[in-house]
Amino acid sequence: MENTTGQVKGKGGKPKAIKDPRSFKVTDYLALHQLQIPDAYDWTTVKKSAWGVFGNDSLNNCTCAAAGHMIKCWSANASTESEISEEAILNTYITLSKYDPITKQNDDGVYMIDALKYWRKNGIDQHHIRVFATVPHDAKL
């Protein structure tokens, strides 16, 4: 499967992350060592419904399912938990991966960068993000 940056992804497992030099880097704007971030925080204590897995128990749609969980989590913590259907997540996955639910072809997953760009530009079930940024996974806080 070719992604929007023209690279080809192999089958199976988690593919290597694709970096877009145009992506915002959180470290360009924040001094991570100055942030006071708790070791753990449970953002799900306010949830009002079972969130489900958005098909990720049978499909390689983890990036799209994660977006659905983020929409529910952020909305629940900001105001009222948004409803988002498994169908909306599946339709997003189909659009991005060209997955065919009848033949089961092209269930190869979606690169995170492609899912984020799609979410920003098109929205997922009318939910948009304005921006996304890279955060170094090995940052010392």
HELIX and SHEET records of a PDB file:
HELIX    1   1 VAL A   26  ASP A   28  5                                   3    
HELIX    2   2 LEU A   32  GLN A   34  5                                   3    
HELIX    3   3 CYS A   62  ALA A   78  1                                  17    
HELIX    4   4 GLU A   86  SER A   97  1                                  12    
HELIX    5   5 MET A  112  ASN A  122  1                                  11    
SHEET    1   A 2 PHE A  24  LYS A  25  0                                        
SHEET    2   A 2 ALA A 133  THR A 134  1                                        
END                                                                             
